[in-house]
């Protein structure tokens, strides 16, 4: 951790530098704005002590402060000045200064401010590191063919700066895929900022994105400015207002913008990842999305599979969520019975991974506090007694069929369910249902079940273990 001292008076910068070095800090010195910016560009410091009035410099302290808070917003800046007055102090604080100290200053006072500012800097770095660990250990789990294809596509784009468009059903894990790209890229130490296009009021969208400047509150950075150096993720980009789409297009082209109420151009270095559950080409045809913006964002399209396409991964994901809720909320660290895992794999999941996560949380909160999770504890699977059903319940469609047709219908649906569960792998399906592989092939042929392409029932079968 280093402290950069910027002052045109050699006596002061060397005196302060010696005192801080005696306290164990690493110190760097700059006499003017050019030296200051060179030091920052070489390596951003953990703290800056900055004089407002710098002789023979292209920029004064306020100009340097603005630049630092734009390009390195997490670096605390303590302003010092020998011409202190309340107006200067207020202006500095509005521009993002951590504190203001008037010369000649008390060394003890300076050391207290430095200690507090360094602690702030340390906490910010720790928070960033914790966020990166959370992202790195998040829900990118699976072994199914669909998941392997997704992960392979994500790995191909992590080291580039290409714009990515993630498409898929709501709850399928598009944001997690975006975070995976960020955490495995060369921008992993920089911010990941989510823009929720659907939840921001249209009239506030530009202020939220670009920030604002007012005499009363000074500079208030927007989401794009906060994402400088990192990744901005446009969640459900189809919900972005048309007017804002045009301005975002200009930002992508020029890499700069102006805050609401401001006049200065703000330069940003961003990687853009977007997502949508809609058909953007249809939205373009309806006049609700700009063709030019689509072309800019859709450089690398990556589809994110629905949970129904990766049934094999459901037990692993469910166990992951149990561990997560146990760690973060203290909920019971229960396991699933084999019957419960099978039930999970055969249930419909229109809400995808988000629905699975919510279901696991519900079971842990409302269920028993000990013992494995039984199939009957899963929502929508509560068993009925024989007194209620007179035995096994039959659907009206099956009950109306002759025995032979009902048996064929049952066998067909049962085998399709198992094939989907094992991702189209005939060998694993045959082993589970207790049939020889060749016998299962014959049975499927007799029932009219034919794989057309690889990936599951109705999408193709595989004859080998993966």
C-alpha angles and dihedrals in degrees: 000000000000135000120215114209115198116188133134091218108085094201093057099044092047093045093050090043093053092048092050092046089053087055090055100260125136108238134201125186134212128180100192143015095270092053089044095053091044090055092047093048091049092053128339110241125232090236138007127211103197133186114216096214113057118176119220093011132131091220131038124218095272091052091050090047091053091050094047094048089049098048101026106022094167094062110099113225122203111198120212126186139171090207097056123171134152094258093056092046093050092047091051094049091048089054090055105269114159093219143339125231124185122221131273087046132187110250092219090053091050092050092052091052092046092050092051093046093048090051089052090051091049093050091050091053092047091050091051091049092049091050090051091050091049090052093046092051095042131118101299091125131137149097102208122119091247092053093047090053091050094048092047090054092047092049090054093060102038097091097044130074093227118138112252129206114201116199129188148106121304111278095017094120105265094145091048089053090051091050090049090056090049097046092051096044133087086258094062093114092052126078126287107208122188120210108199099206093187099049101047114089109247093234090055098041097097094046091049092049102039102027125222144252122217132168090236101048103020118210118359109183118222127221094271091054091047089053093054110142093011141059131304113201117202103205113205092354092186088076093062113115115253093240092054091047089063092052093046088052089057091048091053090050100043102025089222141081143172123251119239106272092011136105104199120096112240114212118211135185107207142163110211125213120176136185138194140173091202133082100256093194088061089047089053090051090052091051094246098112131042117245091213093054091047090053090050096048100038097066093123113020115199122182116216110212123235118245089251088065093055105041090148089067097054098090092049092048092047092050090048091054091050090055091046094051091045091053099043103031105020093241118159115285094228129164132219125250114235088251091053092050090051090050091051090054093051098044120099114252109194089159091050120200093349090057091048091051092050092047092052091050091050093050092049092050099043101029133078118299095228139037129040122305110263124213092247090061092065113100113261095017100085106143123237121222122248088246088062097043104025087232129323111003117244127202117238091246093057095039090058094055130088114256097258094050092043091052092049091048091050093047092048095050092042094051093044089053092051093045090052090047091057095043095252094306106146095191094056092042092051091049092051097046092044100245136124112255093241091049090051090051090053092047092050091049092050090050092049094246108147129171113227101182137000121282114063146321110340087007100068139287133240124215098205139067115260 
